[in-house]
Amino acid sequence: MTRQYPVVYEWGGKNFSGYAPDVPGCMATAKTLPLMREMLKGALESHLQWMSDDGDPIPDASDTVTVDMEPDAQFPQPRGYYVIVERLNVAMPKAKTQKVTKPKLARAKQITAKRRVMQAA
């Protein structure tokens, strides 16, 4: 099963960076746009799988995306800066068939500190 998430690619003069507004914290960078699409797709699929493994809800894909293109004096945009917004087909995480249990740690034995006297030779 796949879902189409909106993604934003930004060209910053030397490389592309990309992110999905619906999945906070998931981003990628690459030198070319085709490679950027591939890298972000892999990042999204991995991120969604980790969320599923942790039992977190998978975010829905939104219908619209708003990108702020207002100039910012603190972060000026380089020459040739541009933004691409599109939808990316992402494979949804597979349901786990078996529950993974964490190994239990053995109770540590209490060790009393011993003093050793070092003798000079």
URVENUR-V476848 format. One record per pair of residues at least 24 apart in sequence whose ideal C-beta (glycine too) atoms are under 7 Angstrom apart, sorted by sequence separation. I is the first residue (numbers start at 1). J is the second residue. D is the distance in Angstrom with one decimal. If there is no record, write none. Layout:
I:J:D
I:J:D
This chain:
9:33:6.6
20:44:5.8
23:47:5.9
9:36:5.6
7:40:5.9
23:59:5.8
22:59:4.9
5:44:6.4
22:61:5.8
22:62:5.4
52:93:3.8
48:90:6.9
21:65:5.6
48:92:6.7
49:93:4.3
45:90:5.8
48:93:5.1
44:90:4.8
45:91:5.5
41:88:5.8
40:88:6.6
41:90:6.2
37:88:6.8
6:61:6.8
5:61:4.7
6:62:6.2
4:61:5.9
8:65:6.6
3:61:5.3
6:65:4.4
8:67:5.9
13:78:4.0
12:78:6.0
13:79:7.0
13:80:6.0
13:81:6.9
11:80:6.8
12:81:6.5
11:81:6.3
11:82:5.2
10:83:5.3
9:83:7.0
8:83:6.3
9:84:4.3
8:85:5.4
6:85:6.5
7:86:6.3
6:87:5.6
7:88:4.7
5:87:6.9
4:87:4.2
5:88:5.7
4:88:6.8
4:89:5.7
5:90:5.4
2:89:4.8
3:90:5.7
2:90:6.3
2:91:5.5
3:92:5.7
2:92:6.5
1:92:4.7
